[in-house]
């Protein structure tokens, strides 16, 4: 790839994601362009950009890649960053942007094509002898689901083969007599696979970054067990309680898999860690995520800045072993419990705040109102600071649905050691209820 200078970048996303991209671009002396619709006219991220291009709301996903390309070319942009929404997971978007002559700051087109099929990911992992959650061959009808469930047992997850679609399409199946309606809702979008639902497991991600030269580095590790749906509400980096051998094994698996798939750009390899200490491969998630901040703060790394450098033709320049945590980081993300108007936003000097709200904004029930990341020398000290953040949340004037996180952070057992998924659900109550009025936050599908 020839060296290219990026002077102006288009952030093709809204809200928190747009602000995140603008911050790194402007720190590097790069001009910024955002897209906005009528409802965004007074948004903070629109005001923060150097230039803003009006794009009307569309009945489907906003913005369409065709409008992104048109706006980027007209605005004289050298590059497009898709943020962490649907565009980031779209191979078609990557192809159209590159065809237009602009650099694509998400995962490369070949990389997205390589991970778009869940069975292809599993086949690559099998070739590398990476342990993975037991699963079926592709299924297309209810009879195949019932047959596999009768043989393998319950519970299981029915997941579309297409990994790059919108969240919410996977379903849990608790018995071999699961309703045809439940199964049909997933199979209507195409073939799927069944995976055994592993109980009493933690969710661990290994972020990876690959340059144009093919060099792949693991960016530490992080715990993403505490969640509501596809949104992670508390993320820790590094993951607590792992042995050196466990960390080394998962990072080795992640780097070898990304290399085999020809990965380019940023991604995260997902694992389940069972009670016996074994790691089981789940999949590779492409691009930036809303909970990347824990990794950045723990490692003292700016991932968007790194993406900009790589898109300019620079090589990665470092290996996995070069990245050592400078502390324990915890990211907390809290939704709003009822629709309300923001009265103020305070950014304490000792925490990293990601919020796209300004006074006067109306946040709807269930909408995540930013995230806060704290860092401390130890996990226990970081937990103290994370708990204190809930008492001085930077977005003011809106009621927080923070009861689940308070219950978790007040639990003595959680302070002593991280918890598995079922225990996290029991402590937070999120296994029994959905957050009120949830809106799609752009969180990637699992």
Buried (B, 14 or more C-beta within 10 A) or exposed (E): BEEEEBEBBBBBBBBBBBBBBBBBBBEBEBBBBBBBBEEBEEBBBBEBBBBBBEBEEEEEEBBBBEBBBBBBBEBEBBBBBBBBBBBBBBBEBBBBBBEBEBBBBBBBBEBBBBBBBBBBBBEBBEEBEBBBBEBBEBBEEBEBBBBBBEEBEBBBBBBBBBBBBBBEBBBEBEEBEBEEEBBEEBBEEEBBBBBBBBEEBBBBBBBBBBBBEEBBBBBBBBBBBBBBBBBBBBBBBBBBBBEEEBBBBBBBBBBBBBBBBBBBBBBBBBBBBBEEEEBBBBBBBBBBBBBBBBBBBBBEBBBBBBBBBBBBBBEBEBEBEEBEBEBBBBBBBBBBBBBBEBEEBEEEEEBBBBBBBBEEBEBBBBBBBBBBBBBBEEBEBBBBBBBBBBEEBBBBBBEBBBEBBBBBBEBEEBBEEBBBBEBBBBBBEBEEEEBBBBBBBBBBBB
